[in-house]
Structure formats: structure tokens, C-alpha cells
Amino acid sequence: MKKYVPYVNMETVKDADGNIEKFVVRTVSYLPADSKISTSGEGSIADNVYYRPLTVTYTGTSSDFDYFKADFTIERKDVGLLERGVNVKVVNGETMEASALKSSAASYSGSNDKGVIIDYEGGLV
């Protein structure tokens, strides 16, 4: 199952004075080759959330797999008061009937359903 875990990288974009402007989270996931992916989790978030839930949703039933890239941009002004970082999950967006036809290898939803967690660098506030 480890080979289906997404690659996750976070870049901190700073202005000329060294102030954080935004975070760019880049992911690469190994999914069925006929998948269509969509992302969610960007934009402002409630102040009581510790880890922003970023989700890559895929649809696909192929037995052949390929790599899919998805990027998320989080503006500094959108970071919640208690937000520490992001939690990236890859989930199957098919209906339950279609999911039952797939192999278990194609339905990755995070290591122990916790996803991949990345902390922001210290001193956000």
C-alpha cells in the first residue's frame, strides 16, 4: 500500500521582507490511469482547525496506474488562528457500487486514514 501514498511537498513563499505570503502544497499520487482528479481545501478556514484538510478526490477503475499531480495554494490571510499545517488525503470519489468493483489497492484514503500531515514553519502569528 505504501506505493499509493501521495508524495507531498510544501513551499513557503515569502516577500522581500521575509514575511510569509502563501504556502504551496504540491502532491503526486499513484492512481488508476483513467482517473479524473479534483481538489478541495483551499480558501479561508475556521479559526478552531489545527490541520487544514486538503483532499485529492479521484474517479477511475482502470487496473493500470499512473501518476497525477495536484497543487494547493493557501494564502497567508486564509490561515486560521490555530492552524498548524495541512492534512492531505487521497479519496475515491466513486459511488459505493463502483467502489465495490475496484481492487482494494485502488482505494487509498491515507495511512491509517490519517493522511499525510505537514506542519507549517514556526512563527506564523
Salt bridges, closest charged atoms under 4 A:
GLU11 OE1 - ARG26 NH1 2.81
ASP78 OD1 - LYS77 NZ 3.46
GLU83 OE2 - ARG52 NE 2.89
GLU121 OE2 - LYS14 NZ 3.18
